[in-house]
């Protein structure tokens, strides 16, 4: 795969514009496939087993699949480029969707879990695409490139469940197969089409032109070396903290919000509006967040994101089940805080490491983010059962403040360093004048 000839034209700006257009086009069907598969997993799992808990576990398998696939796909990209890595990720997702469709036909739950794990690889490719958008971007345009791609994923992510649980089910019923096989047949088409599109169109490969491909195998970072490099980089640690904090607060609070609102006898339509507003907060303002990260710096946007996560979680946690306004505003703010952490963190991470090592660091960061999100989703119900929704929201918000606290501490450290340097210079000047 890496031997495919790259075009001679290496005009960086032109290739960057072309790369962004290709990735934005590809992320639409891939995002729709991912959200259609996810939204159908819990329903199909419960239909097969008769257990709501097993249905939820089927949906959670997608996040697990994304976490498992993140590092292997990153290693493939480091060895051969973004084009082969993204293509393989989407092909694995296509195979996973095939398993899920068969599970709907024969009613075998383990096959559904395998299938959703495979679809998680498509989610990992969607996440990796934001880094591909920044491979050729300059320091003053990295956030804008990532934000634009995140924004482009909005349309597919929002439309996927509606198409999967609507026309796709109806089409399956018309041809005489179980309706819940329909969303996964749709996923096969969308993931397969995306893989073909990336393979044919993502030329030249942005990572190849950025100099991140071509190192001999013995020179590539191992997983342990990647962990050491990331843990030894203060900007890298802050970037991952921002992404992880946003993901944990978003998944933890959003997972339990529908149940909290159901306790207040809200209609499903109202709950759906809340989730839709939350998704708008996550994606709709991504270009603005990326622009601010480029202009004000990633540190400032990460600190702002932490404040938004805290405010949103606190507002949601203090809203009684029978009320909805605080939930509306709170979930929107959490979505906006997640966007700040995802975009500014991704931009900071990309700019903190050289091209030859950044890809595997990015995979490690996505592993941490996906795994922490999966853990938050699995434990949020336990926390609410043990205490209540207010407890979950409050402590999630406190966790969301972590990037803000770190940025403030770094700022104080720099200020103290400047003061110490100024005092040392003043003392040196006095010594010189006395002598």
C-alpha positions as CSV (number, residue, x, y, z in Angstrom):
1,X,0.0,0.0,0.0
2,X,2.8,2.4,0.8
3,X,4.3,1.8,-2.7
4,X,1.6,3.7,-4.5
5,X,3.2,6.5,-6.3
6,X,2.5,10.0,-5.0
7,X,2.0,12.9,-7.4
8,X,5.0,15.2,-8.0
9,X,2.9,18.3,-7.2
10,X,3.7,19.1,-3.5
11,X,2.3,22.6,-3.2
12,X,1.6,22.3,0.5
13,X,-1.3,24.8,0.6
14,X,-3.0,23.3,-2.5
15,X,-2.6,19.8,-1.2
16,X,-4.0,20.9,2.2
17,X,-7.1,22.4,0.7
18,X,-7.7,19.3,-1.4
19,X,-7.1,17.0,1.6
20,X,-9.6,19.0,3.7
21,X,-12.2,18.7,1.0
22,X,-11.7,15.0,0.6
23,X,-11.8,14.3,4.3
24,X,-14.9,16.5,4.8
25,X,-16.7,14.6,2.0
26,X,-15.6,11.2,3.5
27,X,-16.6,12.0,7.0
28,X,-20.3,12.6,6.1
29,X,-21.2,8.9,5.1
30,X,-18.7,7.5,7.7
31,X,-20.3,9.6,10.5
32,X,-23.8,8.6,9.4
33,X,-22.7,4.9,9.4
34,X,-21.2,5.2,12.8
35,X,-24.2,6.9,14.4
36,X,-26.7,4.6,12.6
37,X,-24.9,1.5,13.9
38,X,-24.6,2.9,17.4
39,X,-28.2,4.0,17.7
40,X,-29.4,0.6,16.5
41,X,-27.1,-1.6,18.7
42,X,-28.9,-1.2,22.0
43,X,-32.3,-1.8,20.4
44,X,-31.1,-4.9,18.5
45,X,-29.2,-6.2,21.6
46,X,-32.3,-6.0,23.7
47,X,-34.5,-7.5,21.0
48,X,-32.2,-10.6,20.7
49,X,-31.7,-11.1,24.5
50,X,-34.7,-9.5,26.1
51,X,-32.3,-7.7,28.4
52,X,-32.0,-3.9,28.4
53,X,-28.6,-4.3,30.2
54,X,-27.2,-6.5,27.4
55,X,-28.6,-4.0,24.8
56,X,-26.6,-1.3,26.5
57,X,-23.5,-3.4,26.5
58,X,-23.9,-3.9,22.8
59,X,-23.9,-0.2,22.3
60,X,-20.9,0.3,24.6
61,X,-18.9,-2.2,22.5
62,X,-18.5,0.6,19.8
63,X,-16.5,2.7,22.2
64,X,-14.5,-0.3,23.2
65,X,-13.8,-1.1,19.5
66,X,-12.6,2.5,18.9
67,X,-10.2,2.2,21.8
68,X,-8.9,-1.2,20.7
69,X,-8.4,0.0,17.1
70,X,-6.8,3.4,17.9
71,X,-3.2,2.3,18.4
72,X,-2.9,-0.4,15.7
73,X,-4.4,2.0,13.1
74,X,-1.9,4.7,14.2
75,X,1.0,2.3,13.8
76,X,-0.3,1.4,10.3
77,X,-0.5,5.0,9.4
78,X,3.0,5.7,10.8
79,X,4.3,2.9,8.6
80,X,2.3,3.5,5.4
81,X,0.4,6.7,5.6
82,X,-3.1,8.1,6.4
83,X,-4.6,6.7,3.2
84,X,-4.0,3.0,3.9
85,X,-4.7,3.4,7.7
86,X,-8.1,5.2,7.2
87,X,-9.0,2.7,4.4
88,X,-8.3,-0.3,6.6
89,X,-10.2,1.2,9.5
90,X,-13.3,1.7,7.4
91,X,-13.0,-1.8,5.8
92,X,-12.9,-3.4,9.2
93,X,-16.0,-1.4,10.1
94,X,-17.7,-2.6,6.9
95,X,-16.9,-6.2,8.0
96,X,-18.2,-5.5,11.5
97,X,-21.5,-4.2,10.0
98,X,-21.8,-7.4,8.1
99,X,-21.5,-9.4,11.3
100,X,-24.1,-7.2,13.0
101,X,-26.5,-7.6,10.0
102,X,-26.1,-11.4,10.2
103,X,-26.7,-11.3,14.0
104,X,-30.0,-9.6,13.3
105,X,-30.9,-12.3,10.8
106,X,-30.1,-15.3,13.0
107,X,-30.6,-13.7,16.4
108,X,-27.1,-14.5,17.8
109,X,-26.0,-11.9,20.4
110,X,-22.2,-12.7,20.5
111,X,-22.0,-12.0,16.7
112,X,-23.6,-8.6,17.4
113,X,-20.9,-7.8,19.9
114,X,-18.2,-8.7,17.4
115,X,-19.9,-6.7,14.8
116,X,-20.2,-3.5,16.9
117,X,-16.6,-3.9,18.0
118,X,-15.7,-3.9,14.3
119,X,-17.8,-0.8,13.7
120,X,-15.8,0.9,16.5
121,X,-12.8,0.7,14.1
122,X,-14.8,3.1,11.8
123,X,-15.2,5.4,14.7
124,X,-11.4,5.3,15.3
125,X,-10.9,6.2,11.7
126,X,-13.3,9.1,12.0
127,X,-11.3,10.3,15.0
128,X,-8.0,9.8,13.2
129,X,-9.3,11.9,10.2
130,X,-9.1,15.1,12.3
131,X,-5.4,14.5,12.7
132,X,-5.0,13.9,8.9
133,X,-6.7,17.3,8.4
134,X,-3.9,18.9,10.4
135,X,-0.9,17.1,8.9
136,X,-0.1,19.8,6.4
137,X,-1.6,22.8,8.3
138,X,0.7,25.5,9.7
139,X,0.8,26.5,13.3
140,X,-1.7,29.3,12.7
141,X,-4.2,27.1,10.9
142,X,-4.1,23.7,12.7
143,X,-7.1,24.4,15.0
144,X,-9.1,25.8,12.1
145,X,-8.5,22.6,10.0
146,X,-9.5,20.3,12.8
147,X,-12.5,22.4,13.7
148,X,-13.7,22.4,10.1
149,X,-13.5,18.6,9.9
150,X,-15.3,18.2,13.2
151,X,-18.0,20.5,12.0
152,X,-18.4,18.6,8.7
153,X,-19.1,15.4,10.7
154,X,-22.2,17.1,12.3
155,X,-24.5,16.4,9.3
156,X,-23.7,12.6,9.0
157,X,-23.8,12.1,12.8
158,X,-27.2,13.8,13.2
159,X,-28.8,12.2,10.1
160,X,-27.4,8.6,10.7
161,X,-29.9,7.6,13.4
162,X,-32.9,9.0,11.5
163,X,-32.0,7.2,8.3
164,X,-30.9,4.0,10.1
165,X,-34.0,3.7,12.3
166,X,-36.3,5.0,9.6
167,X,-35.9,4.3,5.8
168,X,-33.3,1.6,6.3
169,X,-35.6,-0.4,8.6
170,X,-38.5,0.1,6.3
171,X,-36.4,-1.1,3.3
172,X,-35.3,-4.2,5.2
173,X,-38.9,-5.0,6.1
174,X,-40.0,-4.6,2.4
175,X,-37.5,-7.2,1.3
176,X,-38.5,-9.6,4.0
177,X,-35.6,-9.5,6.4
178,X,-35.7,-8.3,10.1
179,X,-36.0,-4.5,10.2
180,X,-33.0,-4.1,12.5
181,X,-30.8,-5.6,9.8
182,X,-31.5,-2.6,7.7
183,X,-29.3,-0.1,9.6
184,X,-26.3,-2.4,9.3
185,X,-26.9,-3.0,5.6
186,X,-26.8,0.8,5.3
187,X,-23.5,0.8,7.3
188,X,-22.0,-1.7,4.9
189,X,-22.7,0.6,2.0
190,X,-21.6,3.8,3.7
191,X,-18.4,2.4,5.3
192,X,-17.5,0.5,2.1
193,X,-18.1,3.6,-0.1
194,X,-16.0,5.7,2.3
195,X,-13.1,3.2,2.2
196,X,-13.2,3.2,-1.6
197,X,-13.4,7.0,-1.8
198,X,-10.4,7.5,0.6
199,X,-8.3,4.9,-1.2
200,X,-9.0,6.5,-4.6
201,X,-9.0,10.2,-3.7
202,X,-6.6,10.8,-0.7
203,X,-3.6,11.2,-3.0
204,X,-1.1,12.6,-2.3
205,X,-1.1,11.3,1.2
206,X,-0.8,14.2,3.7
207,X,1.2,12.3,6.2
208,X,3.7,11.3,3.5
209,X,4.2,14.9,2.5
210,X,4.5,16.0,6.1
211,X,7.5,13.6,6.6
212,X,5.7,11.3,9.0
213,X,6.1,8.1,6.9
214,X,9.1,6.2,5.8
215,X,11.1,5.5,8.9
216,X,12.7,2.1,9.2
217,X,10.8,-0.3,11.4
218,X,13.5,-0.2,14.1
219,X,13.2,3.6,14.4
220,X,9.4,3.6,14.9
221,X,8.1,4.2,18.4
222,X,6.9,1.2,20.4
223,X,3.8,1.5,22.5
224,X,6.0,1.8,25.7
225,X,8.2,4.4,24.0
226,X,5.1,6.4,22.9
227,X,3.8,6.3,26.5
228,X,7.1,7.6,27.8
229,X,7.3,10.4,25.2
230,X,3.8,11.5,25.9
231,X,4.2,11.4,29.7
232,X,7.4,13.4,29.4
233,X,5.8,16.2,27.4
234,X,3.9,18.8,29.5
235,X,2.0,20.1,26.4
236,X,1.2,16.6,25.4
237,X,-0.1,15.7,28.8
238,X,-2.3,18.9,28.9
239,X,-3.7,18.1,25.4
240,X,-4.7,14.5,26.4
241,X,-6.1,15.8,29.7
242,X,-8.3,18.3,27.8
243,X,-9.6,15.6,25.5
244,X,-10.2,13.0,28.3
245,X,-11.9,15.4,30.6
246,X,-14.3,16.6,27.9
247,X,-15.1,13.0,26.9
248,X,-15.7,11.8,30.5
249,X,-18.0,14.6,31.4
250,X,-19.9,14.4,28.1
251,X,-20.4,10.6,28.1
252,X,-21.0,10.4,31.9
253,X,-23.7,13.1,32.1
254,X,-25.3,12.5,28.7
255,X,-25.7,8.8,29.4
256,X,-27.8,9.3,32.5
257,X,-29.7,12.5,31.4
258,X,-32.5,10.6,29.5
259,X,-33.2,8.5,32.6
260,X,-33.1,11.6,34.9
261,X,-35.7,13.3,32.6
262,X,-37.9,10.2,32.5
263,X,-38.1,10.4,36.2
264,X,-39.7,13.8,35.7
265,X,-42.2,12.3,33.2
266,X,-40.9,14.2,30.2
267,X,-41.9,12.9,26.8
268,X,-39.4,11.2,24.6
269,X,-39.6,14.1,22.1
270,X,-38.4,16.6,24.8
271,X,-35.6,14.2,25.7
272,X,-34.7,14.0,22.0
273,X,-34.6,17.8,21.8
274,X,-32.1,17.9,24.7
275,X,-29.8,15.5,23.1
276,X,-30.1,17.3,19.7
277,X,-29.1,20.6,21.4
278,X,-26.2,18.8,23.1
279,X,-25.0,17.6,19.7
280,X,-25.3,21.2,18.3
281,X,-23.0,22.3,21.1
282,X,-20.5,19.6,20.3
283,X,-20.2,20.2,16.6
284,X,-21.9,23.3,15.3
285,X,-19.4,25.8,16.7
286,X,-16.3,23.8,15.8
287,X,-14.9,26.2,13.2
288,X,-15.2,29.0,15.7
289,X,-13.5,27.0,18.4
290,X,-10.7,26.1,16.0
291,X,-10.2,29.7,14.9
292,X,-10.0,30.7,18.6
293,X,-7.4,28.0,19.3
294,X,-5.3,29.4,16.5
295,X,-5.7,33.0,17.5
296,X,-5.8,32.8,21.3
297,X,-3.7,29.6,21.8
298,X,-4.8,26.1,22.7
299,X,-4.1,26.7,26.4
300,X,-6.7,29.4,26.6
301,X,-9.3,27.4,24.8
302,X,-8.7,24.3,26.9
303,X,-9.1,26.4,30.1
304,X,-12.3,27.9,28.7
305,X,-13.6,24.4,27.8
306,X,-13.0,23.2,31.4
307,X,-15.1,26.1,32.7
308,X,-17.9,25.3,30.2
309,X,-17.8,21.6,31.3
310,X,-18.1,22.6,34.9
311,X,-20.9,25.1,34.4
312,X,-22.9,22.7,32.2
313,X,-22.5,19.8,34.6
314,X,-23.4,21.9,37.6
315,X,-26.4,23.4,35.9
316,X,-27.7,20.0,34.8
317,X,-27.1,18.4,38.2
318,X,-29.1,21.1,40.0
319,X,-32.1,20.8,37.6
320,X,-35.0,18.9,39.1
321,X,-36.3,15.9,37.0
322,X,-39.6,17.7,36.3
323,X,-37.8,20.7,34.8
324,X,-36.0,21.0,31.5
325,X,-34.5,24.5,31.0
326,X,-31.4,23.8,33.1
327,X,-30.9,20.5,31.3
328,X,-31.2,22.2,27.9
329,X,-28.6,24.8,28.7
330,X,-26.4,22.5,30.7
331,X,-26.1,19.8,28.0
332,X,-25.4,22.5,25.4
333,X,-22.6,24.0,27.5
334,X,-21.1,20.5,28.1
335,X,-21.2,19.9,24.3
336,X,-19.4,23.2,23.7
337,X,-16.8,22.4,26.4
338,X,-16.2,19.0,24.8
339,X,-15.6,20.8,21.5
340,X,-13.0,23.1,23.1
341,X,-11.2,20.1,24.6
342,X,-11.3,18.0,21.5
343,X,-10.2,20.6,19.0
344,X,-7.7,22.6,21.1
345,X,-6.3,19.4,22.6
346,X,-5.9,17.8,19.1
347,X,-4.2,20.9,17.8
348,X,-1.9,21.2,20.8
349,X,-1.0,17.5,20.6
350,X,-0.3,17.6,16.9
351,X,2.0,20.6,17.3
352,X,3.9,19.2,20.3
353,X,5.6,16.3,18.5
354,X,7.6,15.9,15.3
355,X,5.9,14.3,12.3
356,X,7.9,11.0,12.6
357,X,6.5,10.3,16.1
358,X,3.2,12.3,16.4
359,X,1.0,9.6,14.7
360,X,1.6,7.0,17.3
361,X,1.2,9.6,20.0
362,X,-2.1,10.6,18.5
363,X,-3.3,7.0,18.5
364,X,-2.3,6.7,22.2
365,X,-4.2,9.8,23.0
366,X,-7.3,8.5,21.2
367,X,-7.0,5.3,23.1
368,X,-7.0,7.2,26.4
369,X,-9.9,9.3,25.3
370,X,-12.1,6.4,24.1
371,X,-11.2,4.1,27.1
372,X,-12.0,6.9,29.6
373,X,-15.3,7.6,27.8
374,X,-16.2,3.9,27.9
375,X,-15.4,3.7,31.6
376,X,-17.5,6.8,32.2
377,X,-20.5,5.3,30.4
378,X,-20.2,2.1,32.3
379,X,-19.9,3.6,35.7
380,X,-22.3,6.5,35.4
381,X,-25.3,4.2,36.1
382,X,-23.6,2.7,39.1
383,X,-22.9,6.2,40.5
384,X,-26.5,7.3,40.0
385,X,-27.8,4.1,41.7
386,X,-25.3,4.6,44.6
387,X,-26.0,8.3,45.0
388,X,-28.1,10.3,42.5
389,X,-27.9,12.4,39.3
390,X,-26.8,15.5,41.2
391,X,-23.8,13.7,42.7
392,X,-22.8,12.5,39.2
393,X,-23.2,15.9,37.6
394,X,-21.3,17.7,40.4
395,X,-18.3,15.5,40.4
396,X,-18.2,15.2,36.7
397,X,-18.1,19.0,36.6
398,X,-15.2,19.1,39.1
399,X,-13.3,16.7,36.9
400,X,-14.0,18.9,33.9
401,X,-12.2,21.7,35.6
402,X,-8.9,19.8,35.5
403,X,-7.6,21.4,32.3
404,X,-8.4,24.9,33.6
405,X,-6.5,24.2,36.8
406,X,-3.5,22.9,35.0
407,X,-3.4,25.9,32.6
408,X,-3.7,28.3,35.6
409,X,-0.8,26.5,37.4
410,X,1.3,26.6,34.3
411,X,0.6,30.3,34.0
412,X,1.6,30.9,37.6
413,X,4.7,28.9,37.1
414,X,5.7,31.0,34.1
415,X,4.9,34.2,36.0
416,X,7.1,33.2,38.9
417,X,9.9,32.2,36.5
418,X,9.7,35.7,34.9
419,X,9.8,37.3,38.3
420,X,12.8,35.2,39.4
421,X,14.6,36.0,36.1
422,X,13.9,39.7,36.6
423,X,15.2,39.7,40.2
424,X,18.3,37.8,39.1
425,X,19.0,40.3,36.4
426,X,18.5,43.2,38.8
427,X,20.8,41.6,41.3
428,X,23.4,41.0,38.6
429,X,23.2,44.6,37.5
430,X,23.7,45.8,41.1
431,X,26.7,43.6,41.5
432,X,28.2,44.9,38.3
433,X,27.6,48.6,39.3
434,X,29.3,48.0,42.7
435,X,32.3,46.4,41.2
